[in-house]
Amino acid sequence: MKENLDEDFASGSKLTQPLDSWSAGEPLPVLTAVPYEGISSVGDLLPPVREFVRVAAERARARWAPSRADTARPVPLLGIPLFGTGGGGAGFVVGDVIKRLLEEARRAAAEAQVDVALVLRDEKDFAFAQELRKREGADWWPALNQDLRNQAEPLAAHARSGKLVPFMGAGVSMSAGAPSWGQLLDGLASDAQLSDREKESLKNRSNLDQAGILRSIFNERVNRGETSFNQAIASRVDLKRYGLAPALLASLGSREAITLNYDTLFETASADAGFPRTVIPGGVQEKNAWLLKLHGSVTDPESIVLTRDDYLGFNVSRNALSALVKATLMTQHLLFVGFGLEDDHFHEILHDVRRALPEAMHEKNGIATALMLSKDPLGERMWSNQLSLVSMGPDTNGRTARALEIFLDYLVAMATDSHSYLLAGGYEQALTEAERLLRKRLQDLSDQLTGQEKESSGGRRLQEMLGELGAES
């Protein structure tokens, strides 16, 4: 898309230019200028941040559709990269840049009443940013009450020990525009060209039966060369841009993950976060991490599970997949996100696991945790000693969906246990006094190692550890 640049922006006298001709259904880019001649101090980067947040907030609200008021975020979400540390000349003080950008983004976001996500691609930058936020504690998450923070802590401990496994439902993808199950069925009914009366009759049936009826209609048309049922499903859920929830869950860095979703949003987010995954079934490239797609994928439309017949045939064709889920439930701690806990297949798996596990092995609050948008007292009774239910609020609305994102953000921060910035260049000035002293001691130790000591088994392990802390090899 071509757009003429404002003369003031092109000359450098104006710091931002929104691309207003951008598609209304896509996130709006706001071009923002860093100092053209390089920076003389980190403070040179703050005016562009302030101007970006102000202008982007105005444009986001202008583009907000009142018709989506019931599902939209209550405040806009803005994203900024770690600018100024490449060609901008601030790479040698990247720690200071991160510190100042976090401070300014938080201040500007509060003033403009928006949320701002600092998008980081480098693992050292990510680890340092999380460390800075943890130092200030709850001040970074004022919308998260003490009870939710307390419930996030044990989950973070599971994540740090490598035992937290995300199990994702449709809600995880909805932030990127993916349909709910009901919306998907409504869309398929429209694709099938059902009359209003037929659509009304369809809605009186269960989701599985609705899907079965729609499949039979599509099957009648496939012989005429029209789109198949599974291809129609894939076209409606095959999104190319993930939202905030998949990015946060991918940043947990878990070795395993499970989803009922057909889209590829989580695997894309995982690759961007530095945790590429083998997809099961169908993955051919060996990777340390994997994603189990229980109900199929848009990359293989015929694998998609949606109708009652699909579910009934699941145990025949995918027993190995169910066994993998059961084994994960028995050995790890599953975190259900964006999941209504109404899936029959899920109930069957959980039932089998509980029968296999001795009662003494059940954790006090269950063998897994489910993050819920709203509080459900009867659901808590139903899942007692099976699942720990963590609700974001009393009602399901845009505010509780935002609260879930904030909860995940806090969880990721508390779970981050990397200090890869400690010995890396560019961070020293932003370290605490204790960290600077530790950095100096470790550097001295590395410099004093003899060649023979480095070649010993212990020496090699020590150098690996120093490398994990950011030392150059």
N, C-alpha and C positions, 0 to 999 in steps of 0.2 A: 504494500500500500504506500503510495507516494503522497507526501504532504510537504508543502512549502514551509520552511522555517521562518519564524518571526525574525525580522531584521534585528531587533534588540537582542534576541537570544543568539543569533548568529554572530553578532558583534561582541557578545560577552557582557553586555550591560544588563541583561536579564538572565536569571539563573535557571529557570524552568520553562519547558514548553510541553504541554499535554498534546498527544496525538489524537485530537478530537474526532478525526474521521475514522478512528478504529471501530471495529465491529462492536455493537452494543452488547453482544453476548460474550465478549472476551475481556479479560483484565486490561485496563487502560494503561499503556506505558506513558510515563511522564519523563521526558528527557531532562536530565539535570546536569549542569556543568560543574565540574571540579575546576580549581584554578588552572588556567591554561599554561602558566609558566612554571608549574610545580609549586609546592607549598613551602612556606618559610616556617610555619608552625602548625601543629595539629589544629589549632583554633581556626585556621583558614578553611577547614572542612565543615565547620558548624553552620555558617550561613546557608550553604546549599541544602543541608539536612532540614533546617527550619523551613526554608522555602518549599522544598519538596513536600513535606508533611502538610503545610498549609494549603498548597495548590491541589495536591492529590486528594486531600480530604474534601475540598470544595467540589472537585470533579466527581468523586465517588458518590457524594450525596446527590448531585445533579443527575447522575445516571441511575440512581436507585429506583426500582420500579415499585410503586405503591401496591400493585397487584400481587407482589410477592412478599408483602409485609408480614405474613404469618410464618414464612419460612426463612426470610433473609436474616443475616446477622444483625443484631441490634446496633452495631457500630461497624463502619468500614474497616477492612483489613488492608494495610499497605505493606509492601515489601521493599527493602533496600539492600543492595549488596554492600560489601566492604570496600567502598570506593576510595580512591586516593592512594592505595597501597601498591598499585602496579605502576603504570606510567605516570601516575600523579606524584610519585616521588616520596611517599610516606612509608614505603616498605621497611625502611630501617627502624621505624618506631611503630610497628604494627600493633604492639601491645597498647601503647598510648592511644592509637587511633580507635581500637576496639573499645577501650574504656570510655573515651569521650563520646564516641558514637552512641554507645548504650545510654549514657547519661542524657545526651541531647535528644535522642529518639524517645526516651521515656518522658522527658519534660514536654516535648512538642506534642507527643501523642495525648498526654493528659489535657493539654491546652486545647487541642483540636477535637478531642473526644473520639479518637480512633485507636485501633490496635496497630502496632508496627512490628513486623517480623524482620529481624536482621538475618539475611540469607548468607550463610557461610559454606564454602565448599572445601576449605582446608581443615583437616582434623585438628591441627594445633590451634587455629583460630577458634574453632568450635569449643574445644576443651577450655581455652582461656576465658572465653566469654561466659561459659557456664560457671567457671570458678569465681569470676567477678560477681555474678548474680548471687551465687550461694553465700558469698561473704556478707552480703546485705540481708540475706534471709527473706522473711515474709514481705518486706517492703517491695520486693519485685513482683509479688503476686497478691496485691491488696484485695482483689475480687474473690480470692480463694479463702474460705473460712478455715479456722483452726481444725475443725473436725475433718474436712477433706484433706488438709495437709497431713494430718495424723494417719489417715487411711492410705495416703500415697507412700508414706515412709516404708512400710514393709514390702510394698510392691517394688520400690526402688532397690531395696536390699536383695530381693529375688533377682532383679535385673543385673545388679553388680556381680552376683554370683553365677550369672549365666543361666538362671533357671526360670526366667519369665518369658512366656511364649504368647505373643498376640494371636487372638482368634477373632477374625474380623468379619462383620456382617455388612449389610447394605449401607448402614448409616455412615460408615467410614468413607465411602465414595460419594455420598450425597453433597459434600462440601464442594466437589468439583462439578456438580450438575448432574450426577447420575440419578436415575429415578429410584424411588422406593419400589417395593414389590407391587403395591397397588397401582402406582403410576406406570410401571412397566406393563402391567396387564391392561390398563386403560389405553396405553399407546398401541399395544398389539391389537386390541379390539378395533381401534381406528384404522390400523394397517389392514385389518381383515375386512374393512368396510361394513361393519355391522350397523344395522339401523339403531335408532335411539331405543326402540322397544327391546331389541335384542341385547343391547348393552345393559339395559336395566335388568333384564332377566339374568344376564351373566353375573352381575354383581351380587345376586342373591345366593351364589354358590361359593364354596370355599376356594381359596387361591389355587390349590392344586387342581380342582375340578374345572375352574375357569381356564387354566392353562391347557388342560386336556381337550376341552371343547375348541379352543382356539387352534390347537395343533391340528385337529381333525379338519378344520376349515382351511387352514393353510395347505394341508396335504392334498386336498382336492384340487388346489390351484397349481401345485408344483408341476403336475403333468402338463400344464399349459405354459410352462417355462417361467412361472412367477417365483418370487423369493420364497425359500423354505422357512418354516417356523423358526428353526434355530438360527438361521441367517438373519431373520428379522430381529430376534433377540439381540444378537451380536451387534447389529447396526445401532441399536438404541443404547447400548451400554459401553461401546468401544470408545472411551474418552482418551484423549491424548495428554491432558493436563491434570495433574493431581492437585488436591486441595491440601489444607494444613494438617488434617488428621493423619493421612498416610505418611506425610513427611515426618511428623513427630514420632509415629510408631516405628518407622524405618530407622530413625535416629537412636532408638533404644539399642540397636546393634545385636538383637537376639539372633542366635544361630538358627532357630526354628521359627516358623510362622505358619498359620493356617487361615484359610479364608473360604467363605461360601460365595464370594463375589466372582463374577466372570471376567471383569475388566483387568487391565494390566497396570493399574495405577500404583499398587504397592510395590511391585517388582521394579517399576521405573523409579519410584522414589528411593528404593533401597539402593539401586545402582548409583543414583545421584549422591546418596549419603555415604557411599564408599563401602556398601555391603551387598555386592551383587549376589544373586540367588539362583540356584538351580530350581526350576519349577517341576513339581511332582504332581501328576505323571507327565511324561513327555520331555523332561529336561535331558539334554545330552551333554552339556558342558559341566565338567566337575567344578564345583565351588564349595567353599566351606559352609555356606549357609544355604538353607532351602526354604521354599514356600510350597505348602501342600494346598492345591486348589481342589477342594472336595467336590464341588458341583460343576466343574468344567471351566473352560476358558474361551474367550472370544477368538483366541488364536486357533482354536479347533472347535468351531460352532457345533459340530455333531456330538461333542462331549458334554454339552450343557444339560444340566438336570433342572427341570422345572415342573413337569407334570406328575400326577400321581403314579402313572406307570413308570416314569423315570425313577421315582423314589422307591417303588416296590422292587424294581430291578437293580437297585443300587447294591444290595448285599450280594447279589449274584456276580456282578462284574467288578466290584470295587472292595472286596473284603480286605485286601491288603491295605487300602487307604484307611479304612475304618480301624484296622488293627494299629496303624501308625498313630492315629489320634488317641486311641485308648492307651497306648504305651506312653505317649506324651503326657496324658492326664495323670498317669500313675507315677511318673518320674519327675515332672516339672510342675510349674504353677501357671495355669492358663489364665490369660486376661482377655475376657470377652468385651469387645468394643463394637458399637454400632449394630448390636445384635438383639433381637427381640426375645430370644430364648423360647420361641414357639416352634422351632423346627423339629419335626418328628425324628429326623435322623439324629439330631443332637440328643434328644431325650433317650433314644435307644443306646447311644454310646455311653452317656453318663450313667444310665442304669446298669450296663454291663460292667463298667469300671467299679461302681460302688459294690456290686456283688463280688467282684474279684478281690477287692481290697479288704483286709481285716479292719474292723471298726476302729481299732486302736490307731490305725494309720491315717484316719481322717483328721484333717486339721480342725481346730476348734470352730472356725467359720467356714468350713467346706474345703473342697479340693481345688477350687478355682475362684476367681473374682470376676464379676460382671459389672461394668460401668453402665449405669442406667441414667437416662435423661431425667426421669421423674421418680418420685418415691412411690413404692407399691407395697403397702403393708401386707396384703394378702400374698403377693409374690414372695416377700421375705419369709412368710410362714411356709409357703409351698417349697421353697428352696433351702429351708433351714438345714444346716449340717451338710449341705451339698455345695452351695455357692455362697460366697460373700457378696451381697449386693451393695454397691456404692452408688447412691443417687446424687445427681447434680443439683436438684431442686425439687420443689413441690409439684411443679407443672412442666409439661413438655412444651417448650416454645423456643424461640430463637435465643433467648438468654441462657437457657440451660444447655443448648448446643454450644454456645460460646464458653460456658463454664466448663464443659467437657474438654474443649481445646486448651483452656488454661490449666486444667487438672493434668492433662497429658504433658503440657509444657513443663509444669513443675516436676512431674514424675521423671521426665527425661533429664532435667537439670540435676535432680537428686541422684539419678542413676549413673550420671557421667563420672567416671573415675579415672580419666586420663590426665596425665600431667606432661604431655608431650611437648609443651611449650617451655618447660623449665630451663632447658639447656639450649633451646633454639635461639637463633639470632632475631633481633627485633622486639623482644619481649622484656628485656632486662629492666628497662626504666619503669615499667608498669608493675613489677613484682613488689611484694611486701619486703620489708627488711629481712625477715626470717628466710624468705625464699631466695633473696639475693645472697645471703650468707651460705645457704645450702648449695646454691648454684656454684659459688666460688669453691667450696670444699670439693664438690664432685668434679669440677674442672681440674682442680689441682691433683686430685687422685688420678684422673685420666692421664694427665700430663706426666705423672711420676711412674706410670707403669712401664716396665722394661719390655722389650720384645719377647723375652722368654715368658714373662708373666702374662702377656697378652695371648700367647699361644697355648697356655694351660687351659684345661677345661673350665676351671673357675674364672679365668680371665676372659675367656670367650663369653661366658654367661654374663659377666660384669659388663662387658662392652655391649651386649644385647640390651641389658637393662638401661645403660646410658643412652643407647639409641632410642629406646622407648620414651626416654625423658627429653628427647630432642637433640642429642649430641650428633654432630655430623660424623659420618663414618670415614 
